[in-house]
Amino acid sequence: MNMVSPFVGLGVELNGNNFASVNNSQRIYIQSQSYLETVDCNVDIWNLMLAGKFYLSPIESSGRVYIPLGVGIGFSDIDINYSIEGKGSLHDKSSKVGVAWHAGFGFEGDMTDNLIFGLEAR
């Protein structure tokens, strides 16, 4: 992050989320017949953003409160397989690109001259 003023830092952020794959099978009953229902789902999301921190306290302080903001482009991939034993199956795969953004509230504090600890909610 590059400090462009005493209270504003700007940078580029790349973040990704690979949500845990869901692979679930269970027995279901349709008109008193037992069938195995299977769901397999995977979701991946990547964001590339221009991000900033707007400090509410001086950057020279040992503890700082800030507002994180970012805007950019988001990429998502969703892959779903659904089947019912003996009844058929469905498969859907979707990829989307769109606007990504975040806003939140954060706190960071100096641990050493080169290391900080922070908490941020978005």
C-alpha positions as CSV (number, residue, x, y, z in Angstrom):
1,M,0.0,0.0,0.0
2,N,1.3,3.5,-0.9
3,M,0.4,6.4,1.4
4,V,-0.8,9.2,-0.8
5,S,-1.6,11.5,2.1
6,P,-1.2,11.3,5.9
7,F,-4.7,9.7,6.2
8,V,-5.1,7.8,2.8
9,G,-3.3,4.7,1.6
10,L,-4.0,3.2,-1.9
11,G,-3.0,-0.1,-3.4
12,V,-4.0,-3.1,-5.5
13,E,-5.7,-6.2,-3.9
14,L,-6.1,-9.7,-5.3
15,N,-8.2,-12.0,-3.2
16,G,-9.7,-15.4,-3.8
17,N,-12.2,-17.6,-2.1
18,N,-12.6,-21.3,-2.8
19,F,-15.7,-22.3,-0.9
20,A,-15.5,-25.8,0.4
21,S,-16.8,-28.3,-2.1
22,V,-20.1,-29.8,-1.0
23,N,-20.5,-33.5,-1.8
24,N,-23.5,-34.8,-0.1
25,S,-25.5,-38.0,-0.6
26,Q,-28.7,-39.0,1.2
27,R,-31.7,-41.3,0.9
28,I,-34.9,-39.7,-0.1
29,Y,-38.4,-41.2,-0.5
30,I,-40.7,-40.6,-3.4
31,Q,-44.1,-42.3,-3.3
32,S,-42.7,-44.9,-0.8
33,Q,-39.6,-45.7,-3.0
34,S,-36.1,-45.1,-1.7
35,Y,-33.7,-43.2,-3.9
36,L,-30.1,-42.0,-3.4
37,E,-29.9,-38.2,-4.0
38,T,-26.4,-36.8,-4.6
39,V,-25.4,-33.1,-4.8
40,D,-21.8,-32.0,-5.7
41,C,-21.1,-28.2,-5.8
42,N,-18.0,-26.1,-6.1
43,V,-17.8,-22.3,-6.0
44,D,-14.7,-20.2,-6.7
45,I,-14.6,-16.3,-6.5
46,W,-11.6,-14.1,-7.4
47,N,-11.5,-10.3,-7.1
48,L,-8.9,-7.8,-8.4
49,M,-9.5,-4.3,-6.9
50,L,-8.1,-0.9,-6.4
51,A,-8.2,-0.8,-2.6
52,G,-7.7,2.0,0.0
53,K,-7.6,2.6,3.7
54,F,-8.9,5.9,5.0
55,Y,-7.4,6.4,8.4
56,L,-9.5,8.0,11.2
57,S,-6.4,8.4,13.4
58,P,-2.9,9.6,12.5
59,I,-0.8,7.0,10.7
60,E,2.1,7.7,13.2
61,S,-0.1,6.3,16.1
62,S,0.8,2.9,17.5
63,G,-2.9,1.9,17.1
64,R,-5.0,3.0,14.1
65,V,-8.7,2.9,13.2
66,Y,-9.5,3.0,9.5
67,I,-12.2,2.5,6.8
68,P,-11.3,0.0,4.0
69,L,-12.8,0.6,0.6
70,G,-12.3,-1.1,-2.7
71,V,-13.7,-1.4,-6.2
72,G,-12.7,-3.6,-9.1
73,I,-13.6,-6.7,-11.1
74,G,-14.9,-10.0,-9.8
75,F,-14.7,-13.5,-11.4
76,S,-16.9,-16.4,-10.2
77,D,-17.2,-20.0,-11.3
78,I,-20.0,-22.3,-10.0
79,D,-20.2,-26.0,-10.9
80,I,-23.2,-28.1,-9.7
81,N,-24.0,-31.7,-10.2
82,Y,-27.3,-33.1,-9.0
83,S,-28.7,-36.6,-9.4
84,I,-31.4,-38.9,-8.1
85,E,-30.7,-42.6,-8.5
86,G,-32.7,-44.0,-11.4
87,K,-34.5,-40.6,-12.1
88,G,-31.7,-38.7,-13.9
89,S,-29.3,-35.9,-13.3
90,L,-28.6,-32.2,-13.9
91,H,-25.3,-30.5,-14.4
92,D,-24.8,-26.7,-14.5
93,K,-21.6,-24.7,-14.8
94,S,-21.6,-21.0,-14.8
95,S,-18.9,-18.3,-15.0
96,K,-19.5,-14.6,-14.5
97,V,-17.5,-11.4,-14.5
98,G,-18.8,-8.3,-12.8
99,V,-18.1,-5.4,-10.5
100,A,-16.6,-6.2,-7.1
101,W,-16.5,-3.9,-4.1
102,H,-15.9,-3.9,-0.4
103,A,-16.4,-1.5,2.5
104,G,-15.8,-2.0,6.2
105,F,-14.1,-1.0,9.4
106,G,-10.7,-1.9,10.7
107,F,-8.1,-1.5,13.5
108,E,-4.4,-2.1,13.2
109,G,-1.6,-1.8,15.8
110,D,2.2,-1.9,15.6
111,M,3.8,-5.1,17.0
112,T,7.4,-4.1,15.9
113,D,8.8,-1.5,13.5
114,N,8.1,-3.9,10.6
115,L,5.1,-5.9,11.8
116,I,1.5,-4.9,12.4
117,F,-1.5,-6.8,13.7
118,G,-5.0,-5.9,12.5
119,L,-8.6,-6.8,12.5
120,E,-10.9,-5.9,9.7
121,A,-14.6,-6.5,9.0
122,R,-16.0,-6.1,5.6
